[in-house]
Amino acid sequence: MTKVKGSLRPTQYQAASSHEEVEDLIKELGEKRREIVRIEATMNDKVADIKHEHEMQAQPIKDDIEQIIYAVQAFAEVNRSELTNNGKTKTVKFATGEFAWRARPPKVSLRGKPKILDALKKLGLQRFIRTSEEIDKEALLKEKDVATQVTGITISSAGEDFAINPYELEIEGKQ
Protein backbone atom coordinates (compact mmCIF):
# COMPACT_ATOMS: atom_id res chain seq x y z
CA MET A 1 0.00 0.00 0.00
CA THR A 2 1.42 3.38 -0.97
CA LYS A 3 0.57 6.20 1.40
CA VAL A 4 1.15 9.82 0.51
CA LYS A 5 0.79 12.32 3.33
CA GLY A 6 -0.11 15.90 2.57
CA SER A 7 -0.57 17.09 -0.98
CA LEU A 8 1.65 16.67 -4.00
CA ARG A 9 2.85 19.65 -5.96
CA PRO A 10 1.12 19.43 -9.37
CA THR A 11 4.22 20.63 -11.24
CA GLN A 12 6.34 17.89 -9.71
CA TYR A 13 4.40 14.93 -11.16
CA GLN A 14 2.38 14.30 -14.30
CA ALA A 15 -1.22 13.52 -13.32
CA ALA A 16 -3.05 10.64 -14.97
CA SER A 17 -5.62 11.88 -17.45
CA SER A 18 -8.05 8.97 -17.79
CA HIS A 19 -9.46 5.90 -16.06
CA GLU A 20 -7.52 3.68 -18.47
CA GLU A 21 -4.25 5.44 -17.65
CA VAL A 22 -4.93 5.06 -13.90
CA GLU A 23 -5.57 1.33 -14.39
CA ASP A 24 -2.29 0.99 -16.32
CA LEU A 25 -0.39 2.94 -13.65
CA ILE A 26 -1.81 0.81 -10.82
CA LYS A 27 -0.84 -2.33 -12.78
CA GLU A 28 2.67 -0.91 -13.26
CA LEU A 29 2.87 -0.06 -9.55
CA GLY A 30 2.03 -3.68 -8.67
CA GLU A 31 4.67 -4.96 -11.12
CA LYS A 32 7.33 -2.64 -9.67
CA ARG A 33 6.52 -3.71 -6.10
CA ARG A 34 6.75 -7.39 -7.07
CA GLU A 35 10.07 -6.69 -8.79
CA ILE A 36 11.38 -5.16 -5.55
CA VAL A 37 10.17 -8.25 -3.63
CA ARG A 38 12.10 -10.49 -6.07
CA ILE A 39 15.25 -8.37 -5.68
CA GLU A 40 14.93 -8.48 -1.89
CA ALA A 41 14.43 -12.27 -1.98
CA THR A 42 17.60 -12.69 -4.05
CA MET A 43 19.47 -10.40 -1.67
CA ASN A 44 18.24 -12.34 1.38
CA ASP A 45 19.26 -15.66 -0.21
CA LYS A 46 22.78 -14.31 -0.79
CA VAL A 47 22.97 -12.86 2.74
CA ALA A 48 21.83 -16.20 4.20
CA ASP A 49 24.51 -18.07 2.23
CA ILE A 50 27.24 -15.63 3.31
CA LYS A 51 26.10 -15.74 6.94
CA HIS A 52 26.04 -19.55 6.95
CA GLU A 53 29.51 -19.73 5.38
CA HIS A 54 31.01 -17.39 7.98
CA GLU A 55 29.23 -19.09 10.86
CA MET A 56 30.74 -22.39 9.72
CA GLN A 57 34.21 -20.78 9.62
CA ALA A 58 33.74 -19.29 13.09
CA GLN A 59 32.36 -22.41 14.81
CA PRO A 60 35.70 -24.20 15.39
CA ILE A 61 37.11 -20.95 16.79
CA LYS A 62 34.10 -20.58 19.10
CA ASP A 63 34.67 -24.16 20.26
CA ASP A 64 38.34 -23.34 20.99
CA ILE A 65 37.30 -20.24 22.96
CA GLU A 66 34.87 -22.29 25.03
CA GLN A 67 37.61 -24.82 25.83
CA ILE A 68 40.07 -22.06 26.81
CA ILE A 69 37.51 -20.43 29.11
CA TYR A 70 36.74 -23.78 30.73
CA ALA A 71 40.44 -24.56 31.26
CA VAL A 72 41.18 -21.16 32.85
CA GLN A 73 38.05 -21.28 35.02
CA ALA A 74 38.80 -24.82 36.20
CA PHE A 75 42.34 -23.76 37.17
CA ALA A 76 40.98 -20.66 38.91
CA GLU A 77 38.40 -22.60 40.94
CA VAL A 78 40.93 -25.23 42.07
CA ASN A 79 43.45 -22.55 43.07
CA ARG A 80 41.01 -19.82 44.16
CA SER A 81 42.21 -19.54 47.75
CA GLU A 82 45.84 -19.12 46.74
CA LEU A 83 45.07 -16.80 43.79
CA THR A 84 42.79 -14.48 45.81
CA ASN A 85 44.93 -14.42 48.95
CA ASN A 86 42.20 -16.30 50.84
CA GLY A 87 39.39 -14.18 49.38
CA LYS A 88 40.98 -10.76 49.97
CA THR A 89 40.94 -9.97 46.25
CA LYS A 90 38.61 -10.97 43.45
CA THR A 91 40.84 -10.06 40.49
CA VAL A 92 43.86 -12.10 39.46
CA LYS A 93 46.33 -10.50 37.05
CA PHE A 94 48.74 -12.26 34.71
CA ALA A 95 51.19 -10.88 32.15
CA THR A 96 48.70 -11.53 29.32
CA GLY A 97 45.44 -10.58 31.01
CA GLU A 98 43.31 -11.07 34.09
CA PHE A 99 40.25 -12.86 35.38
CA ALA A 100 37.91 -12.03 38.21
CA TRP A 101 34.96 -13.29 40.20
CA ARG A 102 32.11 -10.80 40.28
CA ALA A 103 29.00 -11.09 42.41
CA ARG A 104 25.85 -10.69 40.38
CA PRO A 105 23.40 -8.06 41.61
CA PRO A 106 20.43 -9.35 43.59
CA LYS A 107 17.39 -10.30 41.54
CA VAL A 108 13.75 -10.41 42.58
CA SER A 109 11.53 -13.17 41.18
CA LEU A 110 7.77 -12.99 41.57
CA ARG A 111 5.29 -15.84 41.17
CA GLY A 112 1.61 -15.10 41.45
CA LYS A 113 1.71 -11.31 41.37
CA PRO A 114 -1.96 -10.79 42.33
CA LYS A 115 -1.52 -12.90 45.49
CA ILE A 116 1.71 -11.08 46.33
CA LEU A 117 -0.01 -7.70 45.92
CA ASP A 118 -2.86 -8.80 48.21
CA ALA A 119 -0.40 -10.06 50.83
CA LEU A 120 1.63 -6.84 50.73
CA LYS A 121 -1.54 -4.77 51.17
CA LYS A 122 -2.76 -6.93 54.08
CA LEU A 123 0.62 -6.64 55.79
CA GLY A 124 0.66 -2.86 55.34
CA LEU A 125 3.71 -2.96 53.11
CA GLN A 126 2.50 -0.36 50.58
CA ARG A 127 6.09 0.88 50.19
CA PHE A 128 6.75 -2.24 48.12
CA ILE A 129 3.90 -1.44 45.71
CA ARG A 130 4.44 0.94 42.82
CA THR A 131 1.40 2.63 41.35
CA SER A 132 1.66 4.60 38.16
CA GLU A 133 -0.82 7.09 36.80
CA GLU A 134 -1.23 7.79 33.14
CA ILE A 135 -3.69 9.66 30.99
CA ASP A 136 -6.28 7.52 29.19
CA LYS A 137 -6.17 8.86 25.63
CA GLU A 138 -9.02 6.61 24.47
CA ALA A 139 -11.29 8.11 27.15
CA LEU A 140 -10.24 11.61 26.08
CA LEU A 141 -11.22 10.84 22.48
CA LYS A 142 -14.62 9.55 23.61
CA GLU A 143 -15.35 12.82 25.42
CA LYS A 144 -13.60 15.39 23.23
CA ASP A 145 -15.73 18.34 24.39
CA VAL A 146 -14.91 17.80 28.07
CA ALA A 147 -11.29 16.84 27.44
CA THR A 148 -10.41 19.93 25.40
CA GLN A 149 -11.49 22.19 28.26
CA VAL A 150 -8.41 21.04 30.20
CA THR A 151 -5.33 23.17 29.61
CA GLY A 152 -2.70 21.25 27.69
CA ILE A 153 -5.05 18.83 25.94
CA THR A 154 -5.54 19.31 22.22
CA ILE A 155 -7.41 16.89 20.02
CA SER A 156 -6.72 17.26 16.33
CA SER A 157 -7.44 15.32 13.18
CA ALA A 158 -4.89 12.73 12.24
CA GLY A 159 -5.11 13.94 8.66
CA GLU A 160 -5.76 11.87 5.60
CA ASP A 161 -3.69 9.31 3.77
CA PHE A 162 -3.94 8.37 0.11
CA ALA A 163 -3.47 4.66 -0.53
CA ILE A 164 -3.07 2.67 -3.74
CA ASN A 165 -3.61 -1.10 -3.52
CA PRO A 166 -2.89 -3.10 -6.67
CA TYR A 167 -4.86 -6.36 -6.64
CA GLU A 168 -2.76 -9.43 -6.04
CA LEU A 169 -3.78 -13.06 -5.82
CA GLU A 170 -2.16 -15.66 -3.64
CA ILE A 171 -1.66 -19.28 -4.59
CA GLU A 172 -3.92 -21.62 -2.63
CA GLY A 173 -2.16 -23.91 -0.15
CA LYS A 174 0.89 -21.66 0.03
CA GLN A 175 3.30 -22.70 2.80
C-alpha positions in Angstrom: 0.0 0.0 0.0 1.4 3.4 -1.0 0.6 6.2 1.4 1.1 9.8 0.5 0.8 12.3 3.3 -0.1 15.9 2.6 -0.6 17.1 -1.0 1.6 16.7 -4.0 2.8 19.7 -6.0 1.1 19.4 -9.4 4.2 20.6 -11.2 6.3 17.9 -9.7 4.4 14.9 -11.2 2.4 14.3 -14.3 -1.2 13.5 -13.3 -3.0 10.6 -15.0 -5.6 11.9 -17.4 -8.0 9.0 -17.8 -9.5 5.9 -16.1 -7.5 3.7 -18.5 -4.3 5.4 -17.6 -4.9 5.1 -13.9 -5.6 1.3 -14.4 -2.3 1.0 -16.3 -0.4 2.9 -13.7 -1.8 0.8 -10.8 -0.8 -2.3 -12.8 2.7 -0.9 -13.3 2.9 -0.1 -9.5 2.0 -3.7 -8.7 4.7 -5.0 -11.1 7.3 -2.6 -9.7 6.5 -3.7 -6.1 6.7 -7.4 -7.1 10.1 -6.7 -8.8 11.4 -5.2 -5.5 10.2 -8.2 -3.6 12.1 -10.5 -6.1 15.2 -8.4 -5.7 14.9 -8.5 -1.9 14.4 -12.3 -2.0 17.6 -12.7 -4.0 19.5 -10.4 -1.7 18.2 -12.3 1.4 19.3 -15.7 -0.2 22.8 -14.3 -0.8 23.0 -12.9 2.7 21.8 -16.2 4.2 24.5 -18.1 2.2 27.2 -15.6 3.3 26.1 -15.7 6.9 26.0 -19.6 6.9 29.5 -19.7 5.4 31.0 -17.4 8.0 29.2 -19.1 10.9 30.7 -22.4 9.7 34.2 -20.8 9.6 33.7 -19.3 13.1 32.4 -22.4 14.8 35.7 -24.2 15.4 37.1 -20.9 16.8 34.1 -20.6 19.1 34.7 -24.2 20.3 38.3 -23.3 21.0 37.3 -20.2 23.0 34.9 -22.3 25.0 37.6 -24.8 25.8 40.1 -22.1 26.8 37.5 -20.4 29.1 36.7 -23.8 30.7 40.4 -24.6 31.3 41.2 -21.2 32.9 38.0 -21.3 35.0 38.8 -24.8 36.2 42.3 -23.8 37.2 41.0 -20.7 38.9 38.4 -22.6 40.9 40.9 -25.2 42.1 43.5 -22.5 43.1 41.0 -19.8 44.2 42.2 -19.5 47.8 45.8 -19.1 46.7 45.1 -16.8 43.8 42.8 -14.5 45.8 44.9 -14.4 49.0 42.2 -16.3 50.8 39.4 -14.2 49.4 41.0 -10.8 50.0 40.9 -10.0 46.3 38.6 -11.0 43.4 40.8 -10.1 40.5 43.9 -12.1 39.5 46.3 -10.5 37.0 48.7 -12.3 34.7 51.2 -10.9 32.2 48.7 -11.5 29.3 45.4 -10.6 31.0 43.3 -11.1 34.1 40.3 -12.9 35.4 37.9 -12.0 38.2 35.0 -13.3 40.2 32.1 -10.8 40.3 29.0 -11.1 42.4 25.8 -10.7 40.4 23.4 -8.1 41.6 20.4 -9.4 43.6 17.4 -10.3 41.5 13.8 -10.4 42.6 11.5 -13.2 41.2 7.8 -13.0 41.6 5.3 -15.8 41.2 1.6 -15.1 41.5 1.7 -11.3 41.4 -2.0 -10.8 42.3 -1.5 -12.9 45.5 1.7 -11.1 46.3 0.0 -7.7 45.9 -2.9 -8.8 48.2 -0.4 -10.1 50.8 1.6 -6.8 50.7 -1.5 -4.8 51.2 -2.8 -6.9 54.1 0.6 -6.6 55.8 0.7 -2.9 55.3 3.7 -3.0 53.1 2.5 -0.4 50.6 6.1 0.9 50.2 6.7 -2.2 48.1 3.9 -1.4 45.7 4.4 0.9 42.8 1.4 2.6 41.3 1.7 4.6 38.2 -0.8 7.1 36.8 -1.2 7.8 33.1 -3.7 9.7 31.0 -6.3 7.5 29.2 -6.2 8.9 25.6 -9.0 6.6 24.5 -11.3 8.1 27.1 -10.2 11.6 26.1 -11.2 10.8 22.5 -14.6 9.6 23.6 -15.3 12.8 25.4 -13.6 15.4 23.2 -15.7 18.3 24.4 -14.9 17.8 28.1 -11.3 16.8 27.4 -10.4 19.9 25.4 -11.5 22.2 28.3 -8.4 21.0 30.2 -5.3 23.2 29.6 -2.7 21.3 27.7 -5.0 18.8 25.9 -5.5 19.3 22.2 -7.4 16.9 20.0 -6.7 17.3 16.3 -7.4 15.3 13.2 -4.9 12.7 12.2 -5.1 13.9 8.7 -5.8 11.9 5.6 -3.7 9.3 3.8 -3.9 8.4 0.1 -3.5 4.7 -0.5 -3.1 2.7 -3.7 -3.6 -1.1 -3.5 -2.9 -3.1 -6.7 -4.9 -6.4 -6.6 -2.8 -9.4 -6.0 -3.8 -13.1 -5.8 -2.2 -15.7 -3.6 -1.7 -19.3 -4.6 -3.9 -21.6 -2.6 -2.2 -23.9 -0.2 0.9 -21.7 0.0 3.3 -22.7 2.8 
